[in-house]
Amino acid sequence: MATNERAAQIAELIGRISLRARQNMATAMDQVDLAGLTPHQARILGWIEANEGRGVIQRDIADVMGARAASVSSLLQVLERDGWIERRADPSDSRRKTLHTTEKGRVQVKRFEAEIWAGASLRLASFTDAEADDLRRLLTKLDQELAD
């Protein structure tokens, strides 16, 4: 098989797997107790929690969402008011505010993840441990290649 043909087949498989994974995650999200958050708020809370170590700012959320700054501001105000996130002055630039999950937010994100991934882990039940390890290693390698 030619390299280009193989690459095209792999890209098509990744696209299909990605679509199915998003569909499965959406279905799982429908069954998770979001503790009063909307699915959109829960996803943003999770994104902030996963990325806060790099100094997330409001503009980052707007970029990820593809949304206007005003929409993001309203969403973040609700998350902050309800105790899910907090804004802190950036130590390197006091005019800049970074976003952080509160302890309440971190606990909730971990609970979301546990409930969502519990269903997803069953999808790998047909893999041996060695196959799952190989798949993880190869996907990590591909992810690194695509990131460069």
N, C-alpha and C positions, 0 to 999 in steps of 0.2 A: 504494500500500500504506500502511495506517495505521501511525503511529509505534509504537504498542503491539505491533502484529503483527510489525513489523520487529524490534523489540527482543526479542520472544519468540523469533523465528527465530534471531537472532544468539546469544542466550543458549543455545538448544538446540545450535547448532553448536559453541559454545565448550565446552559440557559434553561433547559427543561427542568433540571433538578432545582435550580434557583426558584423558578416559578412555583413548582410544587411545594417547596419548602415554605415560601411566602404564604401560599394558600393554607398549608397546614398550620403555620403560626397564627394566621388570622382566625382559623377555626378554633385553635387552642385559646387565643385571646378572648373569644366569645364565651368560653367556659370558665374563665378565671374571675375570681372575685376581685374587682379593681378598687375596692375600698373607697368607692365614691368618685374615683377618677374616670374620665372618659378614656377610651382606648388611645386616643391621640395624646392626651396628657400623660398616660402611663408610658407610651413609647418615648416621649420627650424626657420624662423623668429617668427612664432607663438609659437613654442616650447621654444625659448629663452625668449620671452615675458612672457610666463606663468611660467617659472622656474627661472627667473633672481634673484629673491629674495633670493635664496639659494646659489648664487655664481656660476653660470654656467661657466665652462671652456671648452676649445676646446675639451678636451678628452671626456667630457660628450656628446657632439654632435657626436663624432665618435662612442661612445658606443650605442647611440640611433639609429644612422643610420646603424651601423654595417659596417662602412667604414674605410678606411685607413686614417691616420692622414694627409697625403698630400692632399687627396681629400677634406677633411674637411677644411684644411687651405685655399685652393683655393676658396672654396665656401664662407667662412667667409671673405676673402679679398674682394670679389666682394660686399658682403652685406655691408661691412665697407666703401669701396670706394664710393658706391652709397648712403651712408648716412642712411642706415636702422639700423645699429648696431654700437656700439662703444666698444672698449676694455678699461678697467680701471684697474689700479693697485689695487690688493686686499689689503685692509687696514691692514690685519693680516700677509701678506706675499707679499712684494713689487715685488718679482720675478714672482709672479703669476698674470696673467691677467684674469679678469672676463669679461664675455660678457653681454652687456646690449642693449636693444632696445633704439633707439633715439626717440624723440617726433614724428618724421616722421614715424618711424617704429611702434610705439604704435598706432598712429591714423590709420595706414593702417591695423594693426591686428584687431583692433576693427571693422573696416569697413568690413573686410573679415568675421569675426565672425557674424556680424549682417546679412550680406547677406546669409551666409551659413545656419545659424540657423533659418532664416525666413522660409525657406522651411521645415526644420526639425520640427518646432513647429506645422505645420499643421498635422503631423503624429499623434499627440496626441489629435486631435480634437474630436475623438470619446470617449475620457475619460471624466468623470465628474471631477470637481476640486478635490473632495475627492479621487477619484481613482488615479489621477495623483500625489497627495500628498502622498498617501499610497505607490505607486510605487516608488517614489523618496526616501521615508524613508526606504523602504525595500532594495532597491538597494544600498543605502548608507551604510546600516548595513552590507550587503553582501560584499561590497567593503572593509569595515573596517575589517571584519573577514578574508578575503583573504589576506589582507595586513599584518596581524599579523603572 
